[in-house]
């Protein structure tokens, strides 16, 4: 059974070879995909970041709520996406061989990237283009092309290419069954915090990398490190053997670090983004602790309480990656349509969430059934 849940796992179920199937990973990816949709809706209604459409007016309360929601999401969810996607990469290469793996990735990642760049992205950007003076022209279309939220797929291609380059010519290590060590996770978290702090001296918050369309390049240390540890975890069986206490301790650590962060942030919130400051170091530490701790908590929670799947769950997991691909134009035009019903940002967000999430998964289910796209999704 194939589960196209994220771009990194578009070709294999959450269980490869003789490894047991990890249904909880399928369900976790569905949750993360839905969270991406809600994340961009929060930006739409709170005007707290760049997006294809931002409501013309909002309130200070909505902006604050959106900022907090986006802040917590940004601290971990894309890093966890990269880590879980990387987990299945070694096994996929083992089964297929490098040549077939590369060909498969070119289809499963390259086609969605091109589809968004040339079609879905311009559809999402059409309201902004039409708002400009003058007629809609070829220049208007070209200016609205871009990778948008599929920067994730773009980076995943780069990370996967780097993995293949490192792996080339090396003997394939035999998988071994072992428990992750608490000291390993602590060292990983400390090194991630230090790397993030130092990196943001050169690449501060808000840095945008043009042409590659990377809106959160300042999170690169987390993305790289989670991808690396995800690939290492596969050979060692860490996900299957993750002790439940790690999830509990991780959740407590994430909560404690958050209390400390907000205590310090209350004094001078802007200073958290000042490169090289001690408050920037505190923020990097919080983000790293939260990313690792909350990710562990989610993994353990889903393994314990969401490790089964019926027909609906199977359909959702198969549709999660195409839902990620198509969500931008759908929620953009949905938010515009809902403006005729309400201008209240909180009510607008609730309505858009209740309609937009199931609508996106429904559209994704139809998309992956189209002739020519079945092999892609």
Residue pairs with C-beta under 8 A, 6 or more apart in sequence:
1 13
1 314
2 11
2 12
2 13
2 318
3 9
3 12
3 13
3 14
3 26
3 314
3 317
3 318
3 320
4 10
4 11
4 108
4 318
4 319
4 320
4 321
4 322
4 368
4 377
5 14
5 25
5 26
5 29
5 30
5 33
5 317
5 318
5 320
5 321
6 29
6 32
6 33
6 81
6 84
6 85
6 320
6 321
6 324
7 85
7 108
7 109
7 112
7 152
7 153
7 156
7 321
7 324
8 81
8 82
8 84
8 85
8 86
8 88
8 89
8 156
8 160
9 29
9 84
9 85
9 88
9 321
10 108
10 109
10 321
10 376
10 377
11 92
11 104
11 108
12 88
12 91
12 92
12 95
13 21
13 26
14 21
14 22
14 23
14 24
14 25
14 26
14 88
15 21
15 22
16 88
16 91
16 92
16 94
16 95
17 91
17 94
17 95
19 91
19 175
19 237
19 240
20 240
22 239
22 240
22 303
22 307
23 306
23 307
23 308
23 309
23 313
24 299
24 302
24 303
24 306
24 307
25 84
25 87
25 239
25 302
26 309
26 313
26 317
27 302
27 306
27 307
27 309
27 313
27 317
28 84
28 298
28 299
28 302
28 306
29 81
29 84
29 317
29 320
30 313
30 316
30 317
30 320
31 298
31 302
32 77
32 80
32 81
33 320
33 321
33 323
33 324
34 357
35 73
35 77
36 77
36 149
36 324
36 327
37 323
37 327
37 331
37 353
37 356
37 357
37 360
38 69
38 353
38 357
39 69
39 70
39 73
39 74
39 77
40 51
40 149
40 327
40 328
40 331
41 331
41 335
41 349
41 352
41 353
41 356
42 48
42 65
42 66
42 69
42 70
42 349
43 49
43 50
43 51
43 54
43 66
43 70
44 51
44 53
44 54
44 55
44 331
44 332
44 335
44 349
44 352
45 55
45 58
45 62
45 66
45 335
45 345
45 346
45 348
45 349
45 352
46 58
46 62
46 63
46 64
46 65
46 66
46 67
46 69
46 70
46 345
47 54
47 55
47 58
47 63
47 66
48 63
48 66
48 67
48 70
49 70
49 215
50 208
50 215
51 332
52 124
52 125
52 127
52 128
52 148
52 328
52 329
52 332
53 124
53 127
53 128
53 332
53 335
53 336
55 335
55 339
55 343
55 345
55 348
57 343
58 345
59 345
61 346
62 345
62 346
62 349
65 346
72 290
74 216
74 219
75 286
75 287
75 290
75 291
75 294
76 290
76 291
76 294
76 295
78 152
78 216
78 219
78 222
78 223
79 219
79 222
79 223
79 225
79 226
79 291
79 295
80 226
80 291
80 295
80 298
81 152
82 152
82 155
82 156
82 159
82 223
82 226
82 227
82 230
83 226
83 227
83 229
83 230
83 233
83 295
84 230
85 156
85 227
85 230
86 159
86 163
86 226
86 227
86 228
86 229
86 230
86 231
86 234
87 230
87 231
87 233
87 234
87 239
88 234
89 160
89 163
89 230
89 231
89 234
90 167
90 231
90 234
90 235
91 234
92 101
92 104
93 101
93 164
93 167
94 172
96 104
98 164
98 168
101 164
102 164
105 157
105 160
107 375
107 376
108 376
108 377
109 153
109 156
109 157
110 157
111 373
111 376
112 150
112 153
112 321
112 322
112 325
112 376
112 377
113 147
113 150
113 153
113 154
113 157
115 325
116 147
116 148
116 150
116 325
116 328
117 145
117 146
117 147
117 150
118 145
120 148
120 325
120 326
120 328
120 329
121 144
121 145
121 146
121 147
121 148
121 328
121 329
122 129
122 141
122 144
122 145
123 329
123 333
124 144
124 148
124 328
124 329
124 332
124 333
125 144
125 146
126 136
126 144
127 332
127 333
127 336
128 144
129 136
129 140
129 141
129 143
129 144
130 136
132 140
146 213
147 153
147 154
147 212
147 213
148 213
148 328
149 324
149 327
149 328
150 324
150 325
151 212
151 213
151 214
151 215
151 216
152 324
154 212
154 213
154 214
155 214
155 223
159 223
159 224
159 227
163 227
163 231
173 235
175 234
175 235
175 236
175 237
176 235
176 236
176 237
177 236
177 237
177 240
177 241
178 236
178 237
178 238
178 241
179 238
179 241
179 242
179 243
180 233
180 236
180 238
180 241
180 242
180 243
180 246
182 246
182 249
185 246
185 292
185 296
188 225
188 229
188 292
189 288
189 289
189 292
190 288
191 225
192 221
192 222
192 225
192 288
192 291
192 292
193 281
193 284
193 285
193 287
193 288
193 289
194 284
195 221
195 225
196 221
196 222
196 284
196 287
196 288
197 280
197 281
197 284
197 285
199 218
199 220
199 221
200 218
200 275
200 280
200 284
201 275
201 276
202 275
203 217
203 218
203 220
204 218
204 273
204 275
205 218
205 273
206 218
206 273
207 217
207 218
208 214
208 215
208 217
209 217
222 287
222 288
222 291
226 291
226 295
232 238
233 239
239 299
242 296
242 299
242 300
242 303
244 300
244 304
246 296
246 300
247 296
247 297
247 298
247 299
247 300
247 301
248 297
248 300
249 293
249 296
250 292
250 293
250 294
250 295
250 296
250 297
250 300
251 293
251 294
251 296
251 297
252 293
253 289
253 293
254 289
254 290
254 293
254 294
254 297
257 285
257 286
257 289
257 290
257 293
258 286
258 290
260 282
260 286
261 282
261 283
261 286
264 272
264 279
264 282
265 272
265 279
268 279
271 277
271 279
271 280
272 279
272 280
272 282
272 283
273 280
273 283
274 280
309 317
315 365
316 361
318 365
318 368
318 377
319 361
319 364
319 365
319 368
320 361
320 364
321 364
321 377
322 364
322 365
322 367
322 368
322 377
323 360
323 361
323 363
323 364
325 364
325 367
326 360
326 363
326 364
326 367
327 356
327 360
330 356
330 359
330 360
330 363
331 352
331 356
331 360
334 352
334 355
334 356
334 359
335 348
335 352
338 348
338 351
338 352
338 355
339 348
341 348
341 351
342 348
342 351
364 377
367 373
367 377
368 374
368 376
368 377
